[in-house]
Amino acid sequence: MSDNKPMELSAEELDNVAGGAVGLTNAFVENKLDTQASLVNIGANGGIQSAQTQTTTESKQALNELKLTGEFPGVPGGFFSAS
């Protein structure tokens, strides 16, 4: 049986063990709606009728998340710590 026991570490202790950590999150939402309508009706013994309609709906979403831990080459030690 192992002598390892679970223990709770502070953020600073976790940084010391992991060598630093960083998390980046980027979210993007774009919604578009375009509605057009047209009607022409000329009567009274003549006859012109016209009707147009247009509907455009577009929706885009993106969620990007990046999490890194450990030593980063070229990044000074303690760069990501809270102090």
Backbone as JSON, one array per atom type, in Angstrom:
{
  "sequence": "MSDNKPMELSAEELDNVAGGAVGLTNAFVENKLDTQASLVNIGANGGIQSAQTQTTTESKQALNELKLTGEFPGVPGGFFSAS",
  "N": [[0.84, -1.17, 0.0], [0.44, 2.25, -0.71], [2.13, 5.15, 0.63], [1.17, 7.55, -0.06], [-0.89, 10.32, 0.46], [-3.9, 12.16, 0.05], [-3.77, 15.71, -0.32], [-4.52, 19.13, 0.24], [-3.57, 21.84, -1.74], [-2.32, 25.19, -1.82], [-2.73, 27.95, -4.15], [-0.22, 29.03, -4.67], [1.46, 26.92, -3.84], [0.68, 24.98, -5.69], [1.62, 26.2, -8.03], [4.36, 26.07, -7.51], [4.76, 23.31, -7.55], [3.84, 22.54, -10.11], [5.3, 24.2, -11.71], [4.31, 26.45, -12.83], [1.41, 27.83, -14.42], [-1.04, 28.53, -16.9], [-4.02, 29.87, -18.23], [-6.02, 30.49, -21.01], [-8.85, 32.0, -22.45], [-11.13, 32.48, -25.07], [-13.98, 33.88, -26.48], [-16.47, 34.08, -29.02], [-19.23, 35.53, -30.56], [-21.59, 35.94, -33.07], [-24.4, 37.28, -34.53], [-26.65, 37.66, -37.16], [-29.34, 39.24, -38.85], [-31.44, 39.75, -41.54], [-34.13, 41.15, -43.01], [-36.37, 41.73, -45.6], [-39.13, 43.19, -47.34], [-41.52, 43.7, -49.93], [-44.19, 45.13, -51.78], [-46.13, 45.83, -54.54], [-49.02, 47.07, -55.97], [-50.95, 47.99, -58.45], [-53.97, 48.82, -59.47], [-57.23, 49.37, -60.56], [-58.5, 49.0, -63.2], [-56.18, 48.51, -64.54], [-53.22, 46.58, -64.49], [-50.74, 45.79, -62.5], [-48.78, 43.92, -60.55], [-46.6, 43.08, -57.94], [-44.29, 41.37, -55.9], [-41.88, 40.94, -53.44], [-39.63, 39.29, -51.3], [-37.22, 38.75, -48.73], [-35.12, 36.93, -46.66], [-32.51, 36.65, -44.47], [-30.5, 34.89, -42.35], [-27.93, 34.5, -40.06], [-25.67, 32.89, -37.94], [-22.95, 32.67, -35.78], [-20.73, 31.02, -33.62], [-17.98, 30.68, -31.4], [-15.72, 29.09, -29.24], [-12.74, 29.11, -27.64], [-10.27, 27.55, -25.78], [-7.35, 27.42, -23.88], [-5.07, 25.72, -21.94], [-2.19, 25.54, -20.03], [0.48, 23.93, -18.34], [3.43, 23.59, -16.34], [6.96, 23.96, -17.09], [7.92, 26.61, -19.2], [9.77, 27.06, -22.02], [11.93, 29.81, -22.37], [10.34, 31.52, -20.88], [10.5, 33.38, -17.96], [11.07, 31.96, -14.69], [8.4, 31.8, -12.34], [6.88, 33.68, -13.64], [4.13, 33.42, -14.16], [3.02, 33.46, -11.65], [0.98, 34.67, -8.9], [2.08, 36.68, -7.37]],
  "CA": [[0.0, 0.0, 0.0], [1.23, 3.48, -0.86], [2.08, 6.14, 1.71], [0.64, 8.8, -0.61], [-2.17, 10.74, 1.02], [-4.36, 13.39, -0.61], [-3.6, 16.94, 0.44], [-4.97, 20.32, -0.47], [-2.48, 22.78, -1.94], [-2.7, 26.55, -2.17], [-2.38, 28.31, -5.53], [1.24, 29.18, -4.74], [2.05, 25.58, -3.77], [0.44, 24.33, -6.98], [2.56, 26.79, -8.99], [5.69, 25.53, -7.22], [4.8, 21.91, -7.97], [3.63, 22.43, -11.55], [6.24, 25.03, -12.43], [3.57, 27.54, -13.45], [0.23, 27.45, -15.18], [-1.74, 29.64, -17.54], [-5.25, 29.5, -18.94], [-6.52, 31.55, -21.88], [-10.16, 31.68, -23.0], [-11.63, 33.46, -26.02], [-15.32, 33.55, -26.96], [-16.93, 34.92, -30.13], [-20.63, 35.3, -30.95], [-22.04, 36.88, -34.1], [-25.74, 36.97, -35.02], [-27.12, 38.61, -38.17], [-30.7, 39.02, -39.34], [-31.78, 40.71, -42.58], [-35.47, 40.86, -43.52], [-36.9, 42.75, -46.5], [-40.41, 42.85, -47.95], [-41.98, 44.73, -50.85], [-45.42, 44.78, -52.49], [-46.67, 46.89, -55.4], [-50.28, 46.64, -56.57], [-51.62, 49.1, -59.14], [-55.17, 48.23, -60.05], [-58.17, 50.29, -61.21], [-58.58, 48.66, -64.62], [-54.86, 48.16, -65.04], [-52.76, 45.47, -63.69], [-49.34, 45.56, -62.16], [-48.6, 43.37, -59.21], [-45.24, 42.64, -57.69], [-44.03, 41.01, -54.51], [-40.54, 40.45, -53.15], [-39.3, 39.07, -49.89], [-35.87, 38.23, -48.52], [-34.78, 36.66, -45.27], [-31.15, 36.14, -44.29], [-30.16, 34.69, -40.95], [-26.6, 33.9, -39.91], [-25.24, 32.84, -36.55], [-21.64, 32.03, -35.6], [-20.21, 30.99, -32.25], [-16.7, 30.0, -31.24], [-15.14, 29.12, -27.9], [-11.4, 28.55, -27.65], [-9.69, 27.53, -24.44], [-6.0, 26.87, -23.86], [-4.53, 25.6, -20.58], [-0.82, 25.02, -20.05], [1.17, 23.82, -17.06], [4.81, 23.15, -16.44], [7.97, 24.95, -17.45], [7.82, 27.1, -20.57], [11.08, 27.55, -22.47], [11.98, 31.22, -22.7], [9.53, 32.3, -19.95], [11.19, 33.38, -16.67], [10.4, 31.26, -13.6], [7.52, 32.62, -11.53], [6.2, 34.68, -14.47], [2.68, 33.25, -14.07], [2.56, 33.43, -10.26], [0.12, 35.8, -8.54], [2.8, 37.71, -6.59]],
  "C": [[0.89, 1.25, 0.0], [1.07, 4.39, 0.35], [1.51, 7.47, 1.22], [-0.74, 9.1, -0.03], [-2.61, 12.01, 0.29], [-4.13, 14.59, 0.3], [-4.03, 18.11, -0.43], [-3.83, 21.32, -0.53], [-3.04, 24.16, -2.28], [-2.3, 26.83, -3.62], [-0.87, 28.45, -5.68], [1.94, 27.83, -4.7], [1.85, 24.83, -5.08], [1.38, 24.88, -8.04], [3.96, 26.24, -8.78], [5.82, 24.1, -7.71], [4.75, 21.8, -9.49], [4.63, 23.25, -12.34], [5.55, 26.19, -13.13], [2.39, 27.01, -14.24], [-0.4, 28.7, -15.77], [-2.97, 29.1, -18.25], [-5.76, 30.69, -19.74], [-7.86, 31.11, -22.46], [-10.61, 32.82, -23.9], [-12.99, 33.0, -26.52], [-15.74, 34.56, -28.02], [-18.35, 34.54, -30.49], [-21.02, 36.37, -31.96], [-23.4, 36.41, -34.61], [-26.17, 38.06, -35.99], [-28.53, 38.23, -38.59], [-31.03, 40.12, -40.33], [-33.13, 40.31, -43.15], [-35.93, 42.02, -44.4], [-38.22, 42.27, -47.07], [-40.84, 44.01, -48.85], [-43.24, 44.24, -51.55], [-45.89, 45.99, -53.27], [-47.93, 46.35, -56.05], [-50.95, 47.86, -57.17], [-52.81, 48.5, -59.89], [-55.96, 49.26, -60.83], [-58.1, 50.15, -62.73], [-57.22, 48.45, -65.27], [-54.34, 47.01, -64.2], [-51.26, 45.38, -63.58], [-49.33, 45.03, -60.73], [-47.17, 42.89, -59.07], [-45.1, 42.32, -56.21], [-42.62, 40.47, -54.38], [-40.4, 40.23, -51.65], [-37.9, 38.47, -49.8], [-35.66, 38.04, -47.03], [-33.38, 36.05, -45.22], [-30.87, 36.04, -42.8], [-28.82, 33.98, -40.87], [-26.2, 33.97, -38.44], [-23.92, 32.08, -36.47], [-21.26, 32.1, -34.13], [-18.87, 30.25, -32.26], [-16.24, 30.15, -29.79], [-13.8, 28.4, -27.96], [-10.82, 28.65, -26.25], [-8.34, 26.82, -24.51], [-5.51, 26.87, -22.42], [-3.17, 24.94, -20.68], [-0.29, 24.96, -18.62], [2.59, 23.37, -17.3], [5.74, 24.3, -16.78], [7.82, 25.32, -18.92], [9.18, 27.64, -20.99], [11.01, 29.03, -22.86], [11.15, 32.11, -21.78], [10.21, 32.23, -18.58], [10.38, 32.64, -15.6], [9.58, 32.21, -12.75], [6.75, 33.68, -12.31], [4.69, 34.63, -14.32], [2.17, 33.25, -12.64], [1.82, 34.73, -9.93], [0.87, 36.92, -7.82], [3.37, 38.8, -7.45]]
}
